[in-house]
Amino acid sequence: MALKIFYLTPEIEPFCGTYSLAKFTRKITVIYNEDPDIDVRLVQPKYGFISERKYVIREVIRLRDLPIQFNNEELTVNLKSAFIPESRVQVYFLQYNEFYKPLPELLYKARNGRVYKDNDIKFALFAKVALDALKSLFWVPDVIVCNDWTTALVPALVKNYRDDEFYQNIKTAFLLHDLQDDYRHCSREVFSMVGLEPPQEGDVQDVLYYAMDNADKVVLVDDEEEALLKKVKSDKKLKEILNRDTYSAVTVKKDPTRDDWKAAASSLKNLLQEL
């Protein structure tokens, strides 16, 4: 049977991209789509600047007007579908205009450099919808791949959902591409919005540590010089994770060729299959 991967990301080339995650996502998932042993599907928010006409983004009847419980309210969201250009990699776009339509191509901050105060709320909703929508897809993945702070609540949410038989055997892999200190902290209230208990005392929570602490597998997507590893080692809390058997690393060369991307994809595939 094919390994079923549900890949959660805030950005994918060419739809959008503010850092290396967008290219990594496109390259790796296109390779996976060519692999008969893998069934991969992606989800990202539908930002207002992404052209539905250009990328042929279509409605999916069973994913239209989904009711989602969030912050003690019932919200109505839509998931639309398209393919990464020049591939058959399926991408679901979460459409919730109040949160995502107004965002500019910088995504997480304004042009003056000001970080949006509600980033944590926007991506908490993204995490909740991605998980809840699986039932409407009638598709149970083997592994949910999460990427960086925007999906940091997902590993704990999956644990919270495991009383439901549908989610019982789903594993999570958290991929860390960058520490992104400007974004990795969220307000205490965000946890209760998705039905989680805040893990720490105080009003500000470190979501990177929270994700790495709850994931079934933690993967550093690093370069040959191990620049990210050095940064993680300088962070006392994150460094604790490196001593656990859940920790692994995947190397992406600075100027990767097609073969280099294949090597990185193969390494990650092996780690996901272990789960």
TAGIJO-V100382 format. One line per field, one symbol per residue. ss: DSSP state (~ for helix, > for strand, _ for the rest). psi: psi as a letter, one per 30 degrees, with the letter a starting at -180 (. if undefined). burial: I if it has 24 or more other ideal C-beta (glycine too) atoms within 12 Angstrom, else O. Layout:
ss = ???
psi = ???
burial = ???
//
This chain:
ss = __>>>>>>___________~~~~~~~~~~~~~~____>>>>>>>>____________>>_~~~__>>>>>__>>>>>>>>>>>______>>>>>>_~~~~________>_____>___~~~~~~~~~~~~~~~~~~~_____>>>>>_~~~__~~~~~~~~___~~~___>>>>>>________>>>_~~~~~__________>>>~~~~~~~~__>>>>>>____~~~~~~~__~~~~~~~~___>>>>>______~~~~~~~~~~~~~~~~~_
psi = kkjjkjjkkfkkkgeljfafeeeeeeeefeeeffjfgkjkklklljlffjjeeeghklkjefgkhkkkkkhgljlklkklkakkkglhjkkkjjjjeeefefklffefllfgfkkkfgeeeefeeeeeeeeefeeffhkjlekkkkjaffgffeeeeeeffffkeefegklkkjkjfkeifffgkllefeeffgglkkflllfkkjfeeeeeffkfkkkkjllffheeeeeeffjeeeeeefglffklkkkkleikleeeeeeeeeeeeeeeef.
burial = OOIIIIIIIIIIIOIIIIIIIIIIIIIIIIIIIOOOOIIIIIIIIIIOOIOOOOIOIOOIOOIOOIOIOIOOOOIOIIIIIIIIOOIOIIIIIIIIOOIIOOIOOOIIOOOOOOOIOIIIIIIIIIIIIIIIIIOIIOIIIIIIIIIIIIIIIIIIIIIIIOOOOOIOOIIIIIIIIIIIOOIIIIOOOIIOIIIIOIIOOOOOIIIIIIIIIIIIIIIIIIIOOOOIIOIIOOOOOIOOIIOOOIIIIIIIOOOIOOOOIOOIIOIIIOIIOOI
//
